[in-house]
Amino acid sequence: AAFDVSRQTFRLEKYPEYKAGRSATPDEFRGQIDITKEVLGALGITVLAEAGFEADDVIATLATQAEDEGYRVLVVTGDRDSLQL
């Protein structure tokens, strides 16, 4: 499972208007992130987050590496930004 660390990413540094029209993350969602990470950890699911990168970037990198190694990759997400993966 991959999570964003913050909205400060390499894309924002290069293009300050990146996601400028996005609304703030709802407090209700923000409060669930740590709990979700704890549950995933308890289930033995690896949780990844890398400063400066979005979760999409982490997933895309891992998917590309796995495909290069001959694995079949299935990305499961509700994030519409990840549809190109």
Phi, psi and omega in degrees: 000139181238143181228151171287146175272313177202180178275355179278100183235170179299330179293319179295324177296322182278331184220091185304337180276358182303122181057028182297332181275000182284143176279163180294153177294128180299140179303325181298320179288315182303321180290343181269345186298309181298320179297317179299316178298320178297315180297315178301316178299318179296332178274000179080018180266126180294136178245126181239143174204134183231122180302138178089354181231151174275159177304325178303320180294318179297314180296316180298319179296312180295320180296317179296315179297318180294317178297321178298333179270002176095007178279149171272131187245135174232119178261124179246117182201156173261002183278113182294338176294342183266004184301328180290345179284000000 
